[in-house]
Amino acid sequence: MVQTTDLPGKIFQFSAASMAAIALLMFFFIFVTAAPVVEKEGIGFITGTTWSYDTHQYGIYNFIAGTLALTVVTMLLAVPLSIGTAIFLVEWAPAHVDRAVSTSIELLVGIPSVIFGIFGYFVLQPIFRLYVDPAVSATLGWIPIFHDNDPSGGSSILLASFVLAIMVLPTITALSREAMRSVPSEYREGSLALGATRWETLRHVVLPASMAGILTGIILGLMRAMGETMAVVMLMGNVPHIPGSILDPAYAMTSKILNDIGYNILDEESKSALFGIAAVLFLIEMALVALLRGVISRYGAPGGNAR
């Protein structure tokens, strides 16, 4: 009996092993490099607010706060728009409108983040400084998080979040759209036949059945927003403090790494501190991946039906 080699299977096995090895190598490199400063600072590395190469103090609480504020505002802007667009394309849009809008959204994926940053800096920043920020502060400024503490400034969490929302919109919209399209037409027809309205069918049938894909898109969009660098550096102001308003500038973790790594790559302690920021960000991303796996196990495969 002649034995044949399962060459395609071995190739796929090698591909999977390579991906796992790359992930483990990155994990090992980041955490080994970060270990000296993280061990020296202890929990103060997370809770401290002082970052000084001269005094050898490294606390990243300000950067964590800036990153979380940026991510939350981005998702508050992006999620309703993305899911609303997906619902329109699947449930209401004619075929030619669906093709045109889908193509336009998918083109956004290919635009480099630095182009988004340039667009935000030269086009949107003056608009936000002269019109959007004053309008938000005048209308909602009695609430501290909407008060403009520096009307002359242009960079802010809101501006950076607005641009990031545009950047993550294609991911959330595409996955949500495909998840809704995968819901069998019999579900809709059965709901309508029982007397439900189109909105009731969408709310009680389509959205629950496509929830896995929608949540997957949201989590992947959140991960991109949290890990984005170039546009954030250009638009967020890079002020290391705990922001009190969405109209304040702030400093994200990725921005700190990008701004400082070129000047401190040869100093072991400084490099270790910057890699410590990367390690914390890596752990946050790992938590999001775990959350994604939990979503899939709870609702089924993305685009599948809820169990």
C-alpha positions in Angstrom: 0.0 0.0 0.0 1.5 3.3 -1.1 1.4 6.1 1.4 0.9 9.6 0.1 2.2 12.7 1.9 -0.5 15.2 2.9 1.5 18.1 1.5 -1.3 20.7 1.7 -2.0 19.7 5.3 1.6 20.2 6.2 1.7 23.6 4.6 -1.3 24.7 6.5 0.1 23.3 9.7 3.3 25.2 9.1 1.4 28.4 8.5 -0.5 28.0 11.8 2.7 27.2 13.7 4.4 30.2 12.1 1.6 32.6 13.3 1.8 31.1 16.8 5.6 31.5 16.8 5.4 35.1 15.7 2.9 36.0 18.4 5.0 34.2 21.1 8.2 35.9 19.8 6.5 39.4 20.0 5.2 38.6 23.5 8.6 37.4 24.7 10.5 40.4 23.2 8.1 43.0 24.5 7.9 41.7 28.0 11.5 40.8 28.4 12.6 44.3 27.3 10.0 45.9 29.6 10.8 43.8 32.7 13.6 45.9 34.3 11.7 49.1 34.6 8.4 47.4 35.4 10.0 45.4 38.2 11.7 48.6 39.5 8.5 50.7 39.5 6.1 48.0 40.6 2.5 49.0 40.7 3.6 52.6 40.5 4.3 52.0 36.8 0.5 51.8 36.3 -0.7 54.2 39.0 2.1 56.9 38.8 1.6 60.2 37.0 5.2 61.3 36.7 7.3 60.4 33.7 10.8 61.8 33.8 14.0 60.4 32.2 16.1 62.8 34.3 14.8 61.5 37.7 14.2 58.0 36.5 10.5 58.0 37.3 8.1 56.2 35.1 4.4 56.3 35.7 1.9 55.8 32.8 -1.5 56.6 34.4 -1.9 59.8 32.4 -1.2 57.9 29.2 -3.7 55.1 30.1 -6.3 57.7 30.9 -5.8 59.5 27.6 -6.0 56.2 25.7 -9.2 55.1 27.4 -10.8 58.5 27.0 -9.9 58.5 23.3 -11.2 54.9 22.8 -14.5 55.5 24.6 -15.3 58.7 22.7 -14.3 57.1 19.4 -16.6 54.1 19.9 -19.5 56.3 21.0 -19.2 58.1 17.7 -18.4 55.1 15.5 -20.7 52.4 16.7 -24.2 54.1 16.2 -23.1 55.4 12.8 -21.6 52.1 11.7 -24.5 49.9 12.8 -27.0 52.4 11.4 -25.3 52.3 8.1 -25.2 48.5 8.0 -28.9 48.3 8.8 -29.7 50.8 6.0 -27.6 48.9 3.5 -29.1 45.5 4.4 -32.8 46.4 5.1 -33.6 49.5 3.1 -31.1 50.5 0.5 -31.8 49.7 -3.2 -29.1 47.5 -4.8 -27.4 50.4 -6.7 -27.3 52.5 -3.5 -25.9 49.5 -1.5 -23.1 49.0 -4.1 -22.2 52.7 -4.2 -22.2 53.2 -0.4 -20.4 49.9 0.3 -17.7 50.8 -2.2 -17.2 54.2 -0.7 -16.9 52.7 2.8 -14.5 50.0 1.7 -12.2 52.6 0.0 -11.6 54.1 3.5 -9.8 50.9 4.5 -7.0 51.6 2.0 -6.2 55.1 3.1 -3.1 55.3 5.3 -3.5 56.6 8.8 -1.1 59.5 8.1 -3.5 60.8 5.4 -6.3 60.8 7.9 -4.0 62.7 10.3 -3.1 65.3 7.7 -6.8 65.7 6.7 -7.7 66.1 10.4 -4.9 68.6 11.1 -5.3 70.9 8.1 -9.1 70.6 7.4 -10.9 69.5 10.5 -8.8 71.2 13.2 -9.8 74.7 12.2 -13.4 73.7 11.9 -13.4 72.2 15.4 -11.5 75.1 16.9 -13.8 77.8 15.4 -17.2 76.1 15.3 -17.6 72.6 16.8 -15.7 73.1 20.1 -17.4 76.5 20.9 -20.8 75.0 20.0 -20.3 72.0 22.2 -19.0 74.1 25.1 -21.8 76.7 24.8 -24.5 74.0 24.6 -23.2 71.4 27.1 -20.4 73.3 28.8 -22.3 73.2 32.2 -21.3 69.5 32.2 -17.5 69.3 33.0 -16.7 66.7 30.3 -18.0 69.1 27.6 -16.4 72.3 28.9 -13.7 73.9 26.7 -10.9 74.8 29.0 -8.7 76.2 26.3 -10.7 77.8 23.5 -7.6 78.9 21.6 -6.4 75.3 21.3 -7.3 73.1 18.4 -6.1 69.6 19.3 -8.4 67.6 21.5 -9.8 64.2 22.3 -13.0 65.0 20.4 -11.1 65.9 17.2 -8.8 62.8 17.4 -11.9 60.6 18.2 -13.8 62.0 15.3 -11.0 61.0 12.8 -10.6 57.6 14.5 -14.3 57.0 14.2 -14.0 57.4 10.4 -11.1 55.0 10.4 -12.9 52.2 12.3 -16.2 52.7 10.6 -15.4 50.4 7.7 -14.5 47.5 10.0 -17.6 47.7 12.1 -19.9 48.4 9.2 -18.6 45.6 7.0 -18.8 42.9 9.7 -22.2 44.1 10.9 -23.6 44.1 7.3 -22.4 40.6 6.5 -23.7 39.3 9.8 -27.2 40.8 9.1 -27.1 39.5 5.5 -26.4 36.0 6.8 -29.7 35.9 8.7 -32.0 33.6 6.7 -34.8 35.4 4.8 -37.3 32.9 6.3 -36.7 34.6 9.7 -37.8 37.9 8.4 -40.7 36.5 6.4 -42.0 34.5 9.4 -41.9 37.6 11.6 -43.7 39.7 9.1 -46.3 37.0 8.5 -47.1 37.0 12.3 -47.9 40.7 12.1 -44.6 42.3 13.2 -43.6 45.5 11.7 -40.4 45.9 9.8 -38.8 47.7 12.8 -40.0 45.0 15.2 -38.6 42.3 12.9 -35.3 44.1 12.8 -35.2 44.7 16.5 -36.4 41.3 17.7 -35.2 38.9 14.9 -32.4 40.3 12.7 -30.3 42.0 15.4 -30.3 39.2 17.9 -29.5 36.6 15.2 -26.6 38.7 13.9 -25.3 39.8 17.3 -22.1 37.8 17.2 -20.9 39.4 14.0 -21.9 42.9 15.2 -20.1 42.5 18.5 -17.0 41.1 16.7 -16.9 44.2 14.5 -17.2 46.5 17.5 -14.4 44.7 19.4 -12.1 44.7 16.3 -12.9 48.4 15.7 -12.1 49.1 19.4 -8.8 47.3 19.1 -7.8 49.4 16.1 -8.8 52.6 17.8 -6.8 51.8 20.9 -3.7 50.8 18.8 -3.8 53.6 16.3 -0.8 56.0 16.4 -0.1 58.3 13.5 -3.4 60.2 13.4 -3.6 60.4 17.2 -0.1 61.9 17.4 -1.1 64.7 15.0 -4.5 65.5 16.5 -4.7 64.8 20.2 -2.3 67.4 21.5 0.1 65.1 23.4 -0.4 66.8 26.8 0.4 64.3 29.7 -2.4 64.9 32.1 -5.7 63.3 33.1 -8.2 65.0 30.8 -11.3 66.5 32.4 -13.2 67.2 29.1 -13.4 65.7 25.7 -12.3 69.1 24.4 -9.0 68.9 26.3 -5.8 67.6 24.7 -4.4 64.4 26.1 -1.6 61.9 25.5 -2.2 58.3 24.3 0.1 55.4 25.1 0.9 54.7 21.4 1.8 58.4 20.9 4.2 58.4 23.8 6.0 55.4 22.4 6.2 56.9 18.9 7.4 60.3 20.1 10.1 59.1 22.4 11.5 55.8 21.0 13.7 57.5 18.4 15.5 59.6 21.1 15.8 56.9 23.7 16.5 53.7 21.8 20.1 53.5 22.9 19.4 54.0 26.6 18.4 50.7 28.1 16.3 52.1 31.0 14.4 54.5 28.8 13.8 51.9 26.2 12.6 49.5 28.9 10.2 52.1 30.2 8.7 52.6 26.7 8.4 48.9 26.1 6.6 48.8 29.5 3.9 51.0 27.9 3.8 48.6 25.0 3.5 45.6 27.4 0.5 47.2 29.2 -1.1 48.0 25.8 -0.4 44.4 24.7 -2.2 43.1 27.8 -5.2 45.3 27.1 -5.3 43.9 23.6 -5.1 40.4 24.9 -8.0 41.0 27.2 -10.0 42.3 24.1 -9.1 39.1 22.2 -10.3 37.0 25.2 -13.5 39.1 25.1 -13.9 38.4 21.4 -13.6 34.7 22.0 -16.2 34.9 24.7 -18.5 36.7 22.4 -18.1 34.0 19.7 -18.6 31.2 22.2 -21.7 32.9 23.6 -23.5 33.8 20.3 -21.9 31.4 17.9 -19.6 32.1 14.9 -19.6 35.7 13.6 -22.6 36.1 11.3 -24.2 33.0 12.7 -27.4 32.7 14.5 -27.7 33.2 18.2 -28.1 30.1 20.2 
